[in-house]
């Protein structure tokens, strides 16, 4: 194991090491030398240990690549959570881009609608109402006024069924 241990406060790199698996099965399955980079994120106050087979890049470059890759992962997590893309219909890069762009545009239009109409609802609720009335010709204002229950319209507890054993 070659150890280039250094503490670079500007870049956050704590260690840059070349390692090799020593166990019988692990060495047999992966006999190639790996690189271990220890990185400290000042913003998040977290330490990351990164493993790679890229021996040419600098330790700072590897940490930066992982940081950018994590941003991409967070972006796709946001897409899954907010844009409700369950499956990509195309397999080419262009098809995926178009589907993501359409979903982002639809999300932004719903957010603008919610803001302009001062609905004080979360985007998910607005999307649910719009989804259920997609082929209905009801004006937006009526659609959202009907979906909100006023204080007087709340169900009375006396009408609630009870189960007695």
C-alpha positions, 0 to 999 in steps of 0.5 A: 500500500502506497500512502500519500497522506497529506492534509490540504485544507483548501481542497479538503483532501486528507489522504490519497492511497493506493491499496490492494485487497489482501484476502484470498477471495477478494484478491482473486476476484479483484487483483488490480490496485485501487485508489483510496481518496479521503475527502473532507467536505467543509460545507457539510462537515462530513468525511468521505472515503472514495474508491476508484481505479483511476490512477491518473487523475489528481485526488482533487479531481476525483473528489470533484468528480464524485461531488458532481456525480452526487449532484446528478444523483440528487437531480434524478432523485428530485425528478422521481419525487416531484415529476412522477416520471415512472419510466422513460419511454425512449432509450436515446439520450434525446428522448430522455431529455425531451421527456425530462424537459416536458415534465419540468415544464409541466411542473413549472406551469403548475407552480406558476398556476398555484402562485398566481391563483394564490391557492396556498396548496402544495404542488402535489395537491394541485397536480392531483386535482388537475389530473382528476379533471384533465378532460373536464372544461371547468375553469381553474378558479371553480375547480380549486374553489370546489376542491377546498373544504370550508370550515362549515363543510367539514364533516360532523363527528356525529355522522362518523360511524363507530364500531362497537365490540 
